[in-house]
Structure formats: structure tokens, C-alpha cells
Amino acid sequence: MKKLLMLSLFLLGLVKLSSAQVSVGINLQNTRNFITVGTNPDKTLFFDGRLGLGRELGLELVGAYNFVQKSEVNAYFGLGLGLFDHYHPRKDRYYDETYFAIPVGALIKPFNNKNFGFLIEVAPIFYNEYGNYLRGGIGFKYTIR
């Protein structure tokens, strides 16, 4: 129940910060899949809240900087903090601690409608004494303007 309350408050805060420009999407990663809600990914700085799906729900908060901003593509890097449950690639264990991520990716918008884009991302994950690993994946994102 506490997780649901924290997630609800976080998502409401993101909607308030986004100034009516909210992005939603799905990231299909090699370790787990995420449903994302965030601010406008076309701004220089943007934020994502990622709800991790799997055996348990997880939450990842990401702040990112667009170092390439064009109408067809945005390239970014950021910092992420994973909270609550996190699915570690070592399948015989399940950890309930925080982790850090450094996502680097691109949002490619090939259609005339620049609200929709395809996402490709890679992120090293730093998980204290349990080890580090590299996460990668693809997805899509839609910006509601």
C-alpha cells in the first residue's frame, strides 16, 4: 500500500511539473520492462518515472539531459535511482534495495507526427555489493501536448 501511495504522489508531481506536456511509453529492457510517465522529452532537461514490471513492482526515477536536440532525434544521458524491488539479472535472487543507473539513449521520431518516437537505451546499473551489470533495450514514447 505504501508503494502505491508513493507512486501515485510521484506521478501527480510529474504531471504538475510537466506543464501539460506529459510523455508516456513502454521500455522493453533485457532485465525487466517499464511503463514510463514523464515530462516533455523535447526539453533540454526532462524527467521520467518508470514503473518496473515483473515478479514484483519497482520504481525508477530518472532525470536526463538532451545533448542532441533535433526535430527527428534527441540523444540524452541521465541519472536514475531505482527504488523498492529490483530484478537483478542473477535469476536465483531477488533484491529489495536501491540501485543507480546512468541511462544513455536516443529518441527517434521518424514520422510527421513528432509526438511519437522510438526509443533505444543502454544503462550501466550499479547495485552496491550485489554487482554491476549493463541493461539495454528498446521502446516507444508518446508526448501528449
N, C-alpha and C positions, 0 to 999 in steps of 0.2 A: 504494500500500500504506500509506503514511504517513497518507493521508486517511482510509482505512478504520479504521486503528487509532485515530486521534484521534476519529473519530465514535463508535466503539464505547466508548471511555473516557468521552466526554461523555454518551452515553446511559445508561451504567451509573451515572454520577454523578447524573444527573437522577432515575433510579429510586430511588436511595438517599435523595435529598433529599425525595422526594415523600411519604414515609411511607405507602406502599402505596396512594396515590391518584394514579394516572397518567392523563393525558389523551392521547388520540391523535386525529389528524384529518388532513384534507386541505384546503389552501388553494388555490383556483384564482385566481391573480393575473393581471393583464394582461401581465406580463413573463415570469413563469415560475410553475410550480406547485410547491407544497411539501407534503411529508409531515411532520407535526409530532408530536413527543413532548414532553410537558411535565408540570409539576406540576398540582395541582388548580386549575382556573381560577376556582373559587368563593372562594378565599382572597384576602385583600387584596393580597398580593404573590404573583405566580406567574411561572414561567419556562417558556420554550419552546425547544426545539431544532428547527430547521427544515432539512430536507434538501431542497435545491432540485434539481428535475429539469429536464432539458433536454439540450442538446448535451453539457454537462459537469455533474458533480455539484457542488453548492455547499453551504455550511453557513451558517446564520444563527442566532445566539444572541440571544434576546430576553428581557428582564426587563420585567414590566409591573405596573402598579398599577390596581386596580379602584376607580374613583371613584364608581361606582354599583353597589351590590350588592343585588339583589332576587332572589326565587326565580325570576322569569320572565326577567330580563335582567341582564347585567353589562355595564357600559361601562368601558373601560380606555384607558390610554395607556402607552407604554413607550419603551424604548431598545433598539435592536438593532445588532449588529455582524455584518456579513457577512464570511465568511472564504472563502478559496480562490477558486474560479472564480465569477464573477457574470455573468449575462447582461444586458448593457446594452441598452436599447431601440434603440440605433442598430445595426441588424442587420448592418452591414458590418464590425463589430469585435467582438472578444471580449477582455475584460479579466480579468486574473488578479491582482486587488488587493483590499484591504478597502474596505468602504463602511459608512456609518452609516445607520440607519433610525429613524424616530420613528413607530411604528405607533399608530394611534388606531382603536378599533373597538368593536363590541358583540357579545356572545354572547347570542343569543335562544333561550330554552328554552320552546317553546310547548306541549309535551306534558306529561302527568302524570309521565312518567319524566324527571326533571330531570338525568339523566346525559347526555342527548343534546341538542345545541343547534346552531343555525345561526349562522354567523359572517359578519360584514361588517366589512371593514377597509380603511383607507386609510393610506398611509405615504409621506411625503416621503423620498427617497433622496438622500444626499449622497455623491458619488463623486469627491472631490478634483478634479483638473484635467480630468476627463472630463465634468463637468457634473452637474447635479442633475435629478431628474425626480420625478413623482408616480406611485406604484404603488397599485393598488386591486384589490379582489377580494372573492369570497365563498368560503364553505367550510362545513365541519361539523366538530364536535368531539364526542368521546365520552369521558366520565370513568369510569375503572374504579375502583370503590370497594370 
